[in-house]
């Protein structure tokens, strides 16, 4: 079994090739896999690839939740690794010591995720779904047992995944203030993960959301941010 694996899941973007090339440099011993869809152009991709037929988008509430679930499941099947960095295919994780950070500072039964530094305590079960670092058995528990979304009610990807993991997969009914630290090890988006997300830089809607959070005074102080981080 390879110790470290990297799973990129999603569409092939203008960033994907460069992300893979950086990972091949920073993590020369890691197995790197792209899990994407059969309609994507993969001719410039230099790592192992698995292509799956994309599921239909849900109705009446449109969502990519099932794309995440199915794409991640298919990728995990191909990765025989102890610890896996699972990330979006359009986001860099520049920290070349990200696996070391997980090993040295997180409980091995938890999933390490990036925290963007905003107060979202009024949105239970909202945790970042852009990136996860965890042992393979933990990610298999999370993604293989995750029920597909039927589209019958509105929800965010983040809240759907976290709530189902805690309440239905882990059968834990404790308050969110307790369970978020029980199952997730949060690290800083910029300083620890050193994330660079294409949508945050080029996407107007994502930039607007972040500006609105700042304008509403939702940006955490340094002290509040440190308190959240494990």
C-alpha positions in Angstrom: 0.0 0.0 0.0 1.3 3.5 -0.9 1.4 5.7 2.1 0.1 8.9 0.4 -2.5 9.4 -2.3 -4.1 12.5 -3.9 -7.6 12.4 -5.4 -8.7 15.3 -7.6 -12.4 15.1 -8.3 -14.4 17.2 -10.8 -14.3 18.8 -14.2 -11.1 19.4 -16.1 -10.5 23.1 -15.7 -7.8 25.4 -17.1 -6.0 24.9 -13.8 -6.2 21.1 -13.5 -3.0 20.2 -15.5 -0.9 22.7 -13.6 -2.3 21.4 -10.2 -1.3 17.9 -11.1 2.2 18.9 -12.3 2.8 20.7 -9.0 1.6 17.7 -7.0 3.9 15.4 -8.9 6.8 17.7 -7.9 5.8 18.3 -4.3 4.6 14.7 -3.6 6.9 12.5 -5.8 6.0 9.3 -3.8 2.2 9.9 -3.8 -0.2 8.1 -6.1 -2.2 10.8 -7.9 -5.5 10.2 -9.6 -8.0 12.4 -11.4 -11.7 11.3 -11.2 -13.7 13.1 -13.8 -16.5 12.6 -16.4 -16.5 10.9 -19.8 -17.2 14.1 -21.6 -14.1 15.9 -20.3 -10.9 16.5 -22.4 -8.1 14.7 -20.7 -5.4 14.7 -23.4 -3.0 17.0 -21.4 -3.5 15.2 -18.1 -0.3 13.5 -16.9 -1.6 11.3 -14.0 -3.8 8.3 -13.7 -7.4 9.0 -14.7 -10.8 7.4 -14.1 -13.7 8.6 -16.2 -17.3 8.0 -15.2 -20.7 8.8 -16.7 -21.9 12.0 -15.0 -25.2 11.7 -13.1 -28.1 13.9 -14.0 -28.5 17.1 -12.1 -31.2 16.9 -9.4 -34.7 18.5 -9.7 -36.5 20.6 -8.6 -33.5 21.7 -6.6 -30.3 21.8 -8.8 -27.2 20.4 -7.1 -23.8 18.8 -7.8 -23.9 16.8 -4.6 -24.3 13.5 -6.4 -21.5 14.4 -8.7 -19.2 14.8 -5.7 -20.4 11.5 -4.1 -20.1 9.4 -7.3 -16.9 10.9 -8.5 -15.2 10.5 -5.2 -16.4 6.9 -4.7 -15.0 5.9 -8.1 -11.7 7.6 -7.3 -11.3 6.0 -3.9 -11.8 2.5 -5.4 -8.6 3.1 -7.4 -6.4 4.5 -4.6 -4.7 1.9 -2.4 -3.2 4.4 0.0 -3.0 5.0 3.7 -3.7 8.7 3.8 -5.5 10.6 1.1 -5.8 14.3 0.1 -9.1 14.6 -1.7 -9.6 17.9 -3.4 -11.4 19.7 -6.1 -9.8 19.5 -9.6 -9.6 23.3 -9.8 -7.9 24.0 -6.5 -4.3 24.0 -5.5 -3.1 22.9 -2.1 0.3 24.4 -2.1 1.5 23.1 1.3 4.0 20.4 0.4 3.9 19.3 4.1 0.1 18.8 4.2 0.3 15.1 5.0 2.8 15.8 7.8 0.4 18.4 9.2 -2.3 15.9 9.3 -0.2 13.2 10.9 1.3 15.5 13.6 -1.8 17.5 14.5 -5.0 15.6 13.8 -6.6 12.7 15.4 -6.4 9.8 12.9 -10.2 9.2 13.2 -10.9 12.8 12.1 -11.1 14.5 8.7 -8.8 17.5 8.3 -10.5 20.3 6.4 -9.7 24.0 5.6 -11.6 26.7 7.4 -11.9 30.0 5.5 -12.1 32.2 8.7 -15.8 33.3 8.6 -18.3 33.0 11.4 -20.9 30.6 10.1 -22.1 29.3 13.5 -25.7 30.2 12.4 -25.4 27.6 9.7 -25.1 24.2 11.5 -23.2 21.4 9.6 -21.6 23.9 7.3 -18.0 22.8 6.9 -15.7 23.3 3.9 -16.1 20.5 1.3 -13.4 21.7 -1.1 -10.7 19.5 0.4 -10.3 16.7 2.9 -7.3 14.9 4.3 -7.9 11.6 6.1 -7.1 8.0 6.4 -8.6 6.0 3.5 -10.9 4.0 5.8 -12.4 7.2 7.2 -13.0 8.7 3.7 -14.5 5.3 2.6 -16.9 5.5 5.6 -17.8 9.1 4.6 -18.3 8.7 0.9 -19.4 5.1 0.4 -22.2 5.3 2.9 -23.3 8.8 1.9 -26.9 8.6 0.5 -27.5 10.3 -2.8 -29.4 13.5 -2.8 -33.0 13.4 -4.3 -33.3 17.1 -4.9 -36.6 17.4 -3.1 -35.5 20.1 -0.7 -32.9 23.0 -0.8 -29.6 22.4 0.8 -25.9 23.3 0.3 -23.4 20.6 -0.6 -21.5 21.3 2.6 -24.4 21.0 4.9 -25.9 17.9 3.2 -22.6 16.0 3.4 -21.6 16.9 7.0 -25.1 16.4 8.4 -25.6 13.0 6.8 -22.1 11.9 7.9 -22.7 12.8 11.5 -26.4 12.1 12.0 -26.9 9.1 9.7 -23.6 7.5 9.1 -22.2 8.1 12.6 -25.6 8.1 14.2 -24.5 11.0 16.4 -27.3 13.3 17.6 -25.1 15.6 19.8 -25.2 19.3 19.2 -23.2 20.7 16.2 -21.0 22.7 18.6 -19.8 19.3 19.9 -19.8 17.1 16.7 -17.9 19.5 14.5 -14.8 19.0 16.6 -15.5 15.4 17.2 -15.3 14.5 13.5 -13.4 17.3 11.8 -10.0 18.7 12.4 -10.0 22.3 11.1 -7.0 24.1 9.8 -6.6 27.5 8.2 -7.5 27.8 4.5 -4.6 30.1 3.6 -1.9 29.6 6.1 -2.1 25.9 6.7 -3.6 24.3 3.5 -2.3 27.2 1.4 -5.3 26.8 -0.9 -5.7 28.6 -4.2 -9.2 28.0 -5.6 -10.0 29.0 -9.2 -13.5 30.0 -8.3 -12.4 32.3 -5.5 -10.1 34.1 -7.9 -12.1 34.1 -11.2 -15.7 33.5 -10.1 -17.7 36.6 -9.6 -20.4 34.9 -7.5 -17.8 33.3 -5.1 -16.1 36.7 -4.7 -19.4 38.3 -4.0 -20.3 35.8 -1.3 -16.9 36.4 0.5 -17.3 40.2 0.3 -20.8 40.0 1.7 -19.6 37.9 4.7 -16.9 40.5 5.4 -19.4 43.4 5.0 -21.7 41.6 7.5 -18.9 41.4 10.0 -18.6 37.7 9.7 -14.8 37.6 9.4 -13.4 36.0 12.5 -10.8 37.8 14.6 -7.4 36.2 15.0 -8.4 35.0 18.5 -11.7 33.5 17.2 -10.0 31.8 14.3 -7.3 30.2 16.5 -10.1 28.9 18.9 -11.7 27.0 16.0 -8.5 25.5 14.8 -7.4 22.1 16.2 
